[in-house]
Amino acid sequence: MNSFSLLLGAPDAAAAGAGTGSFISTLVPFAMIIAIFYFLIIRPQNKKQKETQRMLSALKKGDKIITIGGIHGVIQSVKENSIIVKVDDDTKIEFSRSAISGVEAVAKEEKTEKLEDKKEEAEKTGEAAQASKPKFSLFRK
């Protein structure tokens, strides 16, 4: 190396090759940190936000809800941006949709009616299956 190149600060060919390797070795950890942040923080938060939006858009009359403030009630009516919640026999409060933190359950009457309907169908199909079975069998029970 001559003294003229030292004065100008020109890099050697060996130093240029080492700089590229150094750049890649510093870029890889940053890429890994970004990937970790994405999978541990950003992706789950986006998933939860979509789930919350789905829950808020699916609210309907008769759902039991919990507000952010901890008030439990039943939805009396649904408007575009707000919901009227029946808290007590004569008490109704209007909340913004964004104030709903979760849905407890659909009205119990609807669930019990669905279960009763399923039981009746199962009994009917069971009776039909028994009627279609032959009265005698070659194998003993």
Secondary structure, DSSP 8 states (H G I E B T S, - for coil): --HHHHHHT---HHHHHHHHHHHHHHHHHHHHHHHHHIIIIIHHHHHHHHHHHHHHHT--TT-EEEETT--EEEEEEE-SSEEEEE-SSS-EEEEEGGGEEEEEES-HHHHHHHHHHHHHHHHHHHHHHHHHS-S--SS--
